[in-house]
Amino acid sequence: MRKFMITVNGKSYEVCAEEIKDGSAMPVMPVAPVAAPAPVAAAPAAPAAAPKAAATPAGAEVVSAPMPGTILQVKVAAGQAVKEGDILFILEAMKMENEILAPKDGTVATVSATKGASVKAGDTLCAIQ
């Protein structure tokens, strides 16, 4: 009887088989499953999740992420006065840095995004009153 290691669908089995000498059929029977060594790979660091959006004050205009990406810079803070066109955030998407601009003059009421946070399209970044 001879032993063989056979892999089927990624699972390894040690089997014993007897050589056929006279033409009679002899089935091959699995002896015991053998755990295949698991590939070792470093787990990638999970990107920081976007924080839960704070309640938007009544009458405030919400500034949302236009596309999914990562916040590289937060250039404003709550209570800061901004003019239309001021840069609020730098959003990295598809290896490009995108400036998120203030849509109107006003005061930043809330800031919901933090540096390093991953955001989806439509996520609230801040609100301006």
Secondary structure, DSSP 8 states (H G I E B T S, - for coil): -EEEEEEETTEEEEEEE---SSS-----EEEEEE-------------EE--------TT-EEEE-SSSEEEEEE---TT-EE-TT-EEEEEEETTEEEEEE-SSSEEEEEE---TTEEE-TT-EEEEE-
